[in-house]
Amino acid sequence: MLAADAVLLGFVRALRGAGVDASAERLHAFLRALDLLRPQVRADVYWAGRLTLCGGRDDLERYDRVFAAYFGPSGEPDRRPVRTVPPPRPRLVVREASPGPAAPSGDEPPGPPSATLASSAEVLRHRDVAELDAAERAQLNRLLAAFALRGRTRRSARRRPARRGDVDPRRTVRELLRRGGEPARLRRQARVRLPRRVVLLVDISGSMAPYADALLRFAHAASRGGRTEVFTIGTRLTRVTRELSHRDPDLAMTALAAAVPDWRGGTRLGELLREFLNRWGQRGTARGAVVVLLSDGWERGDPTLLGEQMRRLHGLAHRVIWANPRKARPGYAPLAAGMAAALPSVDAFVEGHSLAALERLAAVVRGSENGMETAGSGTEIGREIGVETGAETFPRGAERA
């Protein structure tokens, strides 16, 4: 794959992570449009993607944010229509690095706009958050600000008018009365599908310090959907959904820092999970929700208590997902006492160390097949490392109500 194609595909993946429904058909249309336009001109790439990758009005704002973050913040895209004879404008081309002298360009077309910035963004997607410098973290924060997180949909008890579905007796009778008793077309209704609530439990203990800021910014972007609850766990349990309601990410992080008293402390996962279930989860916050724990699994308390509370959580939630930033390290095995105790009650065990890993996490939360292929279940991982798991603690799958 050419470097230019890799950059464009990375841009589409970032759009999907932001919640834009950029399907394979839309991606194909985007690439075909660029074949007819000028991929080396920023405005052409902007309009080609805006017209082919966006499926609704809600996608336009997300598209603008991701485009600015991915191709660099300098300069807004030209929103004026392209004239037949456009004026001269700067063009940024891909320059392949090679140890020898530069070869003649030949007939190969130049690359997409801001290729250097976009290529660095694509590389940044796979970099471990703990290894980033200040400039790379700033770019990562811009990409995280465009993120979106939605739980898989469920059928609610509410119904709405539809072309297909069950007969709506009230609307049908009203139509008959309006026609004076003459035969009328049957009115129908269907169940409304709503996204499930997503609950994020973010570990802010000392061992998670290199990842805490990025994960909380990810939680801030996820909370914009309105059906997301966020809690921090360390030595205390703190609900920070209200603090993350600020539209500006930096203001939200400032408010969160003032509200959370246990930054970089110890970890009491079992006790805090029990507190969460007793105070919030059992009363409805976790019931039928997709619960995501973002933690490395280090437990200073009794791991048996954590295993018990994970079984309680597994019985309440629709799906339990554990994202561990340490999972991506070579030779990693979930042998820590807390992680091993929790694993049998986990439906999906995924990585959480990079932007690409968080995109896969979002896909798993949505129930995307592509995301599910990259996530191992607690049962499978447990068998690989020899964790003893009783049959009653195995995940019951994604068909739970």
C-alpha positions as CSV (number, residue, x, y, z in Angstrom):
1,M,0.0,0.0,0.0
2,L,1.3,3.4,-0.9
3,A,2.1,5.9,1.9
4,A,-0.6,8.2,0.6
5,D,-3.3,5.4,0.7
6,A,-2.2,4.5,4.3
7,V,-2.7,8.1,5.3
8,L,-6.1,8.3,3.8
9,L,-7.2,5.0,5.4
10,G,-5.9,6.2,8.7
11,F,-8.0,9.3,8.4
12,V,-11.1,7.3,7.7
13,R,-10.3,5.1,10.8
14,A,-10.1,8.2,12.9
15,L,-13.5,9.3,11.5
16,R,-15.0,6.0,12.5
17,G,-13.5,6.4,16.0
18,A,-15.3,9.8,16.2
19,G,-18.6,8.2,15.4
20,V,-18.9,8.9,11.7
21,D,-20.5,6.0,9.8
22,A,-17.8,5.8,7.2
23,S,-18.6,2.4,5.7
24,A,-16.5,0.5,3.1
25,E,-18.8,1.8,0.3
26,R,-18.2,5.4,1.4
27,L,-14.5,4.8,1.7
28,H,-14.5,3.5,-1.9
29,A,-16.4,6.6,-3.1
30,F,-13.9,8.8,-1.3
31,L,-10.9,7.2,-3.0
32,R,-12.6,7.3,-6.4
33,A,-13.4,11.0,-5.9
34,L,-9.8,11.8,-5.1
35,D,-8.7,10.0,-8.3
36,L,-10.8,12.5,-10.2
37,L,-9.7,15.5,-8.1
38,R,-6.3,16.6,-6.8
39,P,-5.2,14.6,-3.8
40,Q,-2.3,17.0,-3.2
41,V,-4.7,20.0,-2.5
42,R,-6.1,20.3,1.0
43,A,-9.4,21.7,-0.1
44,D,-10.0,18.9,-2.6
45,V,-9.4,16.2,0.0
46,Y,-11.6,18.1,2.5
47,W,-14.6,18.4,0.1
48,A,-14.2,14.9,-1.3
49,G,-14.3,13.4,2.2
50,R,-17.1,15.7,3.4
51,L,-19.4,14.8,0.5
52,T,-18.7,11.0,0.5
53,L,-17.9,10.1,4.1
54,C,-20.6,12.1,6.0
55,G,-24.0,10.5,6.1
56,G,-25.9,13.1,8.1
57,R,-25.9,16.6,9.6
58,D,-24.4,15.3,12.9
59,D,-21.4,13.9,11.0
60,L,-20.3,17.3,9.7
61,E,-19.0,18.8,13.0
62,R,-17.2,15.5,13.8
63,Y,-15.7,15.5,10.3
64,D,-14.4,19.1,10.7
65,R,-12.8,18.3,14.1
66,V,-11.1,15.1,12.8
67,F,-9.9,16.7,9.6
68,A,-8.3,19.6,11.6
69,A,-6.8,17.2,14.1
70,Y,-5.5,14.7,11.6
71,F,-4.2,17.1,8.9
72,G,-2.9,19.7,11.3
73,P,-4.6,22.7,13.0
74,S,-2.9,25.3,10.8
75,G,-5.5,27.0,8.6
76,E,-9.1,26.2,8.1
77,P,-10.1,24.2,5.0
78,D,-11.2,26.4,2.1
79,R,-15.0,26.2,2.1
80,R,-15.4,28.2,-1.2
81,P,-16.4,26.2,-4.3
82,V,-13.5,25.3,-6.5
83,R,-13.5,27.4,-9.6
84,T,-12.7,26.1,-13.1
85,V,-9.3,27.9,-13.1
86,P,-8.3,28.0,-9.5
87,P,-5.7,30.5,-8.3
88,P,-2.2,29.1,-7.5
89,R,-2.0,27.7,-4.0
90,P,0.7,25.9,-2.0
91,R,0.8,22.1,-2.4
92,L,2.3,19.7,0.1
93,V,3.6,16.5,-1.4
94,V,4.8,13.2,0.1
95,R,8.6,13.0,0.3
96,E,9.7,9.5,0.8
97,A,12.8,9.2,3.0
98,S,15.6,7.2,1.4
99,P,19.3,6.7,2.4
100,G,20.5,7.4,-1.2
101,P,20.0,10.3,-3.5
102,A,16.5,11.2,-4.4
103,A,15.1,9.4,-7.5
104,P,13.2,11.3,-10.1
105,S,9.5,11.6,-9.4
106,G,8.5,10.3,-12.8
107,D,4.8,10.1,-13.4
108,E,3.8,9.3,-9.8
109,P,1.1,11.6,-8.5
110,P,1.9,13.7,-5.4
111,G,0.5,12.7,-2.0
112,P,-2.4,14.1,0.0
113,P,-2.2,17.5,1.7
114,S,-0.2,18.0,4.9
115,A,1.2,14.5,4.3
116,T,3.9,14.8,7.0
117,L,1.4,15.8,9.6
118,A,-1.1,13.2,8.5
119,S,1.6,10.5,8.4
120,S,2.7,11.4,11.9
121,A,-0.9,11.2,13.1
122,E,-1.2,7.7,11.6
123,V,2.0,6.7,13.4
124,L,0.7,8.4,16.6
125,R,-2.4,6.2,16.6
126,H,-0.3,3.1,17.4
127,R,2.2,4.8,19.8
128,D,2.1,3.9,23.5
129,V,0.6,6.9,25.4
130,A,3.3,6.5,28.1
131,E,6.0,7.2,25.5
132,L,4.7,10.4,24.0
133,D,6.3,13.8,24.4
134,A,4.4,17.1,25.1
135,A,3.9,17.9,21.4
136,E,2.6,14.4,20.6
137,R,0.3,14.5,23.6
138,A,-1.2,17.7,22.4
139,Q,-1.9,16.1,19.0
140,L,-3.3,13.1,20.7
141,N,-5.6,15.3,22.8
142,R,-7.0,16.9,19.6
143,L,-7.7,13.5,18.2
144,L,-9.3,12.3,21.4
145,A,-11.6,15.4,21.5
146,A,-13.2,14.2,18.3
147,F,-13.9,10.7,19.7
148,A,-17.4,9.2,20.2
149,L,-18.6,6.2,22.2
150,R,-22.0,4.6,22.0
151,G,-23.2,1.4,23.4
152,R,-24.9,-1.2,21.2
153,T,-28.6,-0.5,20.7
154,R,-31.5,-2.2,22.5
155,R,-35.2,-2.4,21.9
156,S,-37.1,-0.1,24.4
157,A,-40.7,-0.4,25.5
158,R,-41.6,2.8,23.6
159,R,-43.0,2.5,20.1
160,R,-43.1,5.0,17.2
161,P,-45.0,5.1,13.9
162,A,-43.3,3.0,11.2
163,R,-44.0,1.5,7.8
164,R,-43.6,-2.0,9.0
165,G,-44.3,-3.6,12.3
166,D,-47.3,-4.3,14.6
167,V,-50.6,-2.7,14.0
168,D,-51.1,0.5,16.0
169,P,-54.8,0.1,17.1
170,R,-55.2,3.7,18.3
171,R,-53.9,5.4,15.2
172,T,-55.9,3.0,13.0
173,V,-59.1,3.6,14.8
174,R,-58.6,7.4,14.7
175,E,-58.0,7.1,10.9
176,L,-61.3,5.1,10.6
177,L,-63.2,7.8,12.5
178,R,-61.6,10.5,10.4
179,R,-62.9,8.7,7.3
180,G,-66.4,8.2,8.7
181,G,-66.0,4.5,9.1
182,E,-64.7,3.8,5.6
183,P,-61.9,1.3,5.2
184,A,-58.5,2.9,5.8
185,R,-54.9,1.7,5.6
186,L,-53.7,0.0,8.8
187,R,-51.3,2.2,10.8
188,R,-48.3,0.4,12.2
189,Q,-45.7,0.9,14.9
190,A,-42.3,-0.5,15.9
191,R,-40.1,-0.6,18.9
192,V,-37.7,2.3,19.4
193,R,-34.0,1.2,19.5
194,L,-31.9,3.2,22.0
195,P,-28.2,2.9,22.7
196,R,-27.4,1.2,25.9
197,R,-25.9,3.1,28.8
198,V,-22.1,3.0,29.0
199,V,-20.3,3.1,32.4
200,L,-16.6,3.9,32.5
201,L,-14.6,3.0,35.6
202,V,-11.2,4.7,35.1
203,D,-8.2,3.7,37.3
204,I,-6.2,6.8,38.4
205,S,-3.8,5.0,40.8
206,G,0.0,5.5,40.7
207,S,0.6,2.6,38.3
208,M,-1.9,4.1,35.8
209,A,-0.4,7.6,36.0
210,P,1.1,7.6,32.4
211,Y,-2.3,6.7,30.9
212,A,-4.8,8.5,33.3
213,D,-5.0,11.8,31.4
214,A,-5.5,10.2,28.0
215,L,-8.1,7.8,29.4
216,L,-10.0,10.6,31.1
217,R,-10.0,12.7,27.9
218,F,-11.4,9.6,26.2
219,A,-14.1,9.4,28.9
220,H,-14.8,13.1,28.4
221,A,-15.4,12.6,24.6
222,A,-17.5,9.5,25.4
223,S,-19.7,11.4,27.9
224,R,-20.9,13.8,25.2
225,G,-23.4,11.2,24.1
226,G,-25.6,11.7,27.2
227,R,-25.9,8.1,28.2
228,T,-22.4,7.6,29.7
229,E,-21.5,7.6,33.4
230,V,-17.9,8.0,34.4
231,F,-16.3,7.1,37.8
232,T,-12.6,7.3,38.9
233,I,-11.2,4.5,41.1
234,G,-8.1,4.6,43.2
235,T,-8.3,4.7,46.9
236,R,-11.8,6.3,46.6
237,L,-14.7,6.1,44.2
238,T,-15.6,9.4,42.7
239,R,-18.4,10.1,40.2
240,V,-17.1,12.6,37.7
241,T,-19.9,12.7,35.1
242,R,-20.8,16.2,36.1
243,E,-17.3,17.5,35.9
244,L,-16.8,16.0,32.4
245,S,-20.0,17.7,31.1
246,H,-17.9,20.8,30.2
247,R,-17.7,21.1,26.5
248,D,-14.1,22.2,26.5
249,P,-11.8,19.3,27.4
250,D,-9.2,21.4,29.3
251,L,-11.9,23.0,31.5
252,A,-13.3,19.5,32.1
253,M,-9.9,18.2,33.1
254,T,-9.4,21.2,35.5
255,A,-12.8,20.6,37.1
256,L,-12.1,16.9,37.4
257,A,-8.7,17.5,39.0
258,A,-10.4,19.6,41.7
259,A,-13.0,17.0,42.4
260,V,-10.8,13.9,42.6
261,P,-8.8,13.7,45.9
262,D,-6.9,10.4,45.3
263,W,-4.7,11.0,42.3
264,R,-1.7,8.6,42.0
265,G,-2.6,6.7,45.2
266,G,-3.1,3.0,45.8
267,T,-5.7,0.7,44.3
268,R,-8.6,-0.9,46.1
269,L,-10.5,-2.4,43.2
270,G,-12.5,-4.9,45.1
271,E,-13.7,-2.5,47.8
272,L,-14.5,0.3,45.4
273,L,-16.3,-2.0,43.0
274,R,-18.4,-3.2,45.9
275,E,-19.1,0.5,46.8
276,F,-20.1,1.2,43.2
277,L,-22.5,-1.7,43.0
278,N,-24.1,-1.0,46.4
279,R,-24.5,2.8,45.8
280,W,-25.0,3.0,42.0
281,G,-24.9,-0.2,40.1
282,Q,-27.5,-2.2,41.9
283,R,-29.9,0.7,41.7
284,G,-29.8,0.8,38.0
285,T,-26.6,2.4,36.7
286,A,-25.0,-0.9,35.7
287,R,-28.2,-2.8,35.1
288,G,-28.3,-3.7,31.4
289,A,-25.4,-1.3,30.7
290,V,-22.0,-1.9,29.0
291,V,-19.5,-1.5,31.8
292,V,-15.9,-0.7,30.9
293,L,-13.0,-0.9,33.4
294,L,-9.9,0.9,32.3
295,S,-7.2,-0.4,34.7
296,D,-4.0,-2.5,34.8
297,G,-5.5,-4.8,37.4
298,W,-3.1,-4.2,40.2
299,E,-4.9,-4.8,43.5
300,R,-3.6,-3.9,46.9
301,G,-6.6,-5.5,48.7
302,D,-8.1,-9.0,48.7
303,P,-8.3,-10.4,45.2
304,T,-11.0,-12.8,46.3
305,L,-13.3,-9.8,47.1
306,L,-12.6,-8.4,43.6
307,G,-13.6,-11.7,42.1
308,E,-16.9,-11.8,44.0
309,Q,-17.8,-8.2,43.0
310,M,-16.9,-8.9,39.4
311,R,-19.4,-11.8,39.4
312,R,-22.0,-9.4,40.8
313,L,-21.3,-6.9,38.2
314,H,-21.3,-9.5,35.5
315,G,-24.8,-10.6,36.6
316,L,-26.1,-7.0,36.4
317,A,-24.5,-5.6,33.3
318,H,-25.3,-6.4,29.7
319,R,-21.5,-6.7,29.0
320,V,-18.3,-6.2,31.0
321,I,-15.2,-5.1,29.1
322,W,-11.7,-4.7,30.7
323,A,-9.2,-2.4,28.9
324,N,-5.7,-2.9,30.2
325,P,-2.8,-0.6,28.9
326,R,-0.3,-3.2,29.9
327,K,-1.8,-5.9,27.7
328,A,0.1,-4.6,24.6
329,R,3.5,-5.2,26.1
330,P,5.5,-8.2,24.7
331,G,5.1,-11.3,26.8
332,Y,2.3,-9.9,28.9
333,A,0.1,-12.4,30.7
334,P,-2.7,-11.3,33.2
335,L,-1.1,-13.0,36.2
336,A,-1.5,-10.1,38.6
337,A,-3.8,-11.2,41.5
338,G,-6.5,-8.7,40.8
339,M,-6.5,-9.2,37.0
340,A,-6.5,-13.0,37.3
341,A,-9.4,-12.8,39.8
342,A,-11.5,-10.5,37.6
343,L,-10.8,-12.2,34.3
344,P,-13.4,-15.0,34.5
345,S,-16.2,-12.4,34.7
346,V,-15.0,-10.3,31.8
347,D,-16.7,-10.6,28.4
348,A,-13.9,-8.9,26.4
349,F,-10.3,-8.2,27.4
350,V,-8.7,-5.6,25.2
351,E,-5.7,-3.2,25.1
352,G,-5.9,0.4,26.1
353,H,-2.4,1.8,25.5
354,S,-2.9,3.8,22.3
355,L,-5.4,5.7,20.2
356,A,-5.8,2.7,17.9
357,A,-6.5,0.5,21.0
358,L,-9.1,3.0,22.2
359,E,-10.7,2.9,18.7
360,R,-10.9,-0.9,18.9
361,L,-12.4,-0.5,22.4
362,A,-15.1,1.8,21.0
363,A,-15.8,-0.9,18.4
364,V,-16.2,-3.6,21.0
365,V,-18.6,-1.3,23.0
366,R,-20.7,-0.8,19.9
367,G,-20.7,-4.5,19.2
368,S,-18.8,-4.1,15.9
369,E,-17.6,-7.4,14.5
370,N,-14.2,-5.9,13.5
371,G,-13.7,-4.8,17.1
372,M,-14.8,-8.1,18.5
373,E,-12.2,-9.9,16.4
374,T,-9.4,-8.1,18.2
375,A,-10.8,-8.7,21.7
376,G,-10.3,-11.8,23.6
377,S,-12.9,-13.0,26.1
378,G,-12.0,-13.6,29.7
379,T,-12.7,-17.3,29.2
380,E,-10.2,-17.7,26.3
381,I,-7.5,-15.7,28.0
382,G,-8.1,-17.6,31.2
383,R,-7.6,-20.9,29.4
384,E,-4.4,-19.7,27.8
385,I,-2.8,-18.8,31.1
386,G,-4.4,-21.5,33.2
387,V,-6.6,-19.4,35.4
388,E,-9.0,-21.6,37.2
389,T,-12.6,-20.5,36.2
390,G,-15.7,-22.3,37.3
391,A,-18.5,-22.7,34.8
392,E,-20.8,-20.4,36.7
393,T,-18.4,-17.5,36.2
394,F,-18.0,-17.9,32.5
395,P,-19.4,-15.0,30.5
396,R,-22.9,-15.6,29.3
397,G,-22.2,-13.8,26.0
398,A,-23.7,-10.7,24.4
399,E,-27.3,-12.0,24.4
400,R,-28.0,-10.9,27.9
401,A,-30.8,-8.5,28.3
